[in-house]
Amino acid sequence: MRWVITLLFFIGTLAFALTLARPAAAYPWLVRHGYRTCNNCHLDPSGAGLLKPFGRDQGNRVLRMHFGPSDDKSKAGDLLFGLVREPEGILLGGSVRNALLFMKPEGRSASVRSILMQADLRAGLDLEHIKAAFSFGIIPTGGQLAAIIPDKSLVLASREHWLGVAFGSGFLLRAGRMHLPYGIRNNEHTMWIRAATRTDINVAQQHGLALAYSAKSMRGELMLIAGNYQLPPDVYRERGYSGYFEYFVVPKASVGVSSLLTHAGGDLYTSVRSPFTRQAHGVFSRVAIAKAIVLLTQVDLLVAKRSGLDTKLGYDGLLQVDVEPMQGLHIAPAFEILKSPGSIGGASIGGWLSATWFFMPHLDCRLDGIYRSIDTGVGRVGSLTALAQIHAYL
């Protein structure tokens, strides 16, 4: 009987999400259009999550492909294609994303599986001085870090929930569970610059207090991390800080710095219960060489210190080129490198080739081909991954 109730709840929530959904992704390559700060389009000052009306409108105008003349008065990108208007100051949204994953590690058989990557509902307040956001969703697998009701077969999760006060000229103070402010906020959460720094926007959010600042030519955010209070026990909760600062040298080219330091009584990722301190400090850049080509780069120094052991150093890096040959179609080759702190091998390297097509309002699809060569210290092991995604939002 329990599985029947779970299935009905799942179907109902998914259907509801499809009627209220909107994109929740982060697209740092929008710098090609002169978008320097994120708070004009997103409720989160550093990007991702709920979109404001201006963000939805720009998504419909400059993000998707138009098969004919663009209609400046079109409401196709609005809630239910413009048939429903949100009350002033209220934001509704969400996202449903499904994927087909193919993996072939070297020397092992291939596997293929279908994954519901995201089925989230979102709501927010966007008043003059009061801001708030809340998300609720389903993660069938791999979402324990964001779980509010964990289960082996179905995880009910809240990736973010926060309350904020806007003041001064461009300041926002928030408290709650939020994305960690660090580096380039992209939605490829398995890239090493996200995985090694533990700053992805999938499930790596933390509770804490954050102060953000956004201006015409600069933006930044500093978060005091109190820990992930959706994750017991307390020994694994990290405390510390994370932040970044980005400055636009010219309207479509920026440089930035990031820094993160946390300490916990144990390391969740290795299940070792001894004091553990980790750090990441890096630089990043977003440069629109031309309207059709954007370079995204990030390099980080990684530091890890376990009780009773020497400090270990490592690094990660990413170079991604986003090419938009025609509006709505993106081809993005990328090169990444990782040397984990304490690893006995040399640097591991990876290559991505991604294609994303925003082919109509509320729908996009994506294909990723990823090859990684992992240095194990006694040799290299290769792995091939192919991922096909469909993203629906209304």
PyMOL commands that set and color helices and strands:
alter all, ss='L'
color gray80, all
select helices_A, chain A and resi 2-20+28-33+53-63+79-82+144-146+192-195+234-236
alter helices_A, ss='H'
color red, helices_A
select strands_A, chain A and resi 90-105+111-126+130-139+147-149+155-157+161-167+171-178+206-214+218-227+239-250+253-264+276-290+293-306+312-326+329-339+348-360+363-375+380-392
alter strands_A, ss='S'
color yellow, strands_A
deselect
rebuild
show_as cartoon
